[in-house]
Amino acid sequence: MTPQKIRRISVVLLAIGFGGALAIYLTAQPVVVDPLLGDPMTSKKYLRELRVIGGQGNVVASEFLDWFAGLWHGRSLAGTVAVITVVTVLIFRFVASHPGPAAEESAGRDERK
């Protein structure tokens, strides 16, 4: 694949990804927290119960799962989509600019003819 074609595809992928992230950011609803229930992770009693049941590892795992679930809601989803877009484009550029052994072998046969 030519460098010019790789560049064009990369720009299209970035435009689609960042466009989607912008649309998500602009249309995202604010996160509503129930004032009566609140966030259980801020309650000392809840954290103590987690620690008693599963130890400190349980608390850390619960905090991680809470953080990870938060990546897929509201405006933070837009950031997640933007990061996934950049990673995808970098992987595409790496794979497209480093052809596999089969492609190199066929290119060598074409040059010999």
C-alpha positions in Angstrom: 0.0 0.0 0.0 1.4 3.4 -0.9 2.1 6.0 1.8 -0.4 8.4 0.2 -3.2 5.8 0.4 -2.3 5.0 4.0 -2.4 8.7 4.9 -5.8 9.1 3.2 -7.3 6.1 5.0 -5.9 7.4 8.3 -7.4 10.8 7.8 -10.8 9.2 7.0 -10.6 7.0 10.1 -9.7 9.9 12.3 -12.5 12.1 10.9 -15.1 9.4 11.5 -13.8 8.6 15.0 -13.4 12.2 16.2 -16.7 13.1 14.5 -18.5 10.4 16.5 -16.7 11.4 19.7 -17.8 15.0 19.2 -21.4 14.0 18.5 -21.4 11.8 21.7 -19.9 14.7 23.7 -22.5 17.2 22.5 -25.5 15.0 23.0 -24.5 13.3 26.2 -26.9 13.7 29.1 -25.4 14.6 32.5 -25.0 11.7 35.0 -27.9 11.8 37.4 -27.1 10.7 41.0 -30.0 9.7 43.2 -29.7 12.0 46.3 -31.2 9.4 48.6 -29.0 6.5 47.5 -25.9 8.4 46.4 -22.7 6.6 45.4 -22.1 3.6 47.7 -18.3 3.8 47.1 -18.3 7.1 49.2 -19.9 5.4 52.2 -17.5 4.2 54.9 -20.0 1.5 55.9 -20.2 0.1 52.4 -16.4 0.1 52.0 -16.0 -1.6 55.4 -18.4 -4.3 54.4 -16.5 -4.9 51.1 -13.3 -5.1 53.1 -14.8 -7.6 55.6 -16.2 -9.8 52.8 -13.3 -9.9 50.4 -10.4 -7.9 51.8 -8.7 -4.9 50.3 -8.5 -6.6 46.9 -12.3 -6.6 46.8 -12.3 -2.8 47.4 -9.7 -2.2 44.7 -11.6 -4.5 42.3 -14.9 -2.7 43.0 -13.3 0.7 42.5 -11.7 -0.5 39.2 -15.1 -1.8 38.0 -16.8 1.4 39.0 -14.2 3.4 37.1 -14.3 1.1 34.0 -18.1 1.2 33.9 -17.9 5.0 34.0 -15.9 5.1 30.8 -19.0 3.9 28.8 -21.5 6.6 29.9 -22.0 10.3 29.3 -19.2 12.6 28.2 -16.5 10.2 29.3 -17.7 7.9 26.5 -16.6 10.6 24.0 -13.1 10.5 25.4 -13.1 6.7 25.3 -14.1 6.8 21.6 -11.4 9.3 20.8 -8.7 7.2 22.5 -9.9 4.1 20.7 -9.9 6.0 17.4 -6.3 7.0 17.9 -5.2 3.5 18.9 -7.0 2.0 15.9 -5.3 4.4 13.5 -1.9 3.8 14.9 -2.4 0.0 14.6 -3.7 0.4 11.1 -0.7 2.6 10.1 1.7 0.1 11.6 0.2 -2.9 9.9 -0.3 -1.2 6.6 3.3 0.1 6.5 4.8 -3.3 7.4 3.6 -5.8 4.9 3.7 -9.5 5.9 6.1 -12.1 4.4 3.5 -13.2 1.8 3.2 -9.7 0.4 7.0 -9.3 0.3 7.4 -12.7 -1.5 4.8 -11.8 -4.1 6.3 -8.4 -4.7 9.7 -10.1 -5.2 8.2 -12.5 -7.8 6.6 -9.6 -9.6 10.0 -7.8 -9.9 11.7 -10.9 -11.3 9.3 -11.3 -14.1 
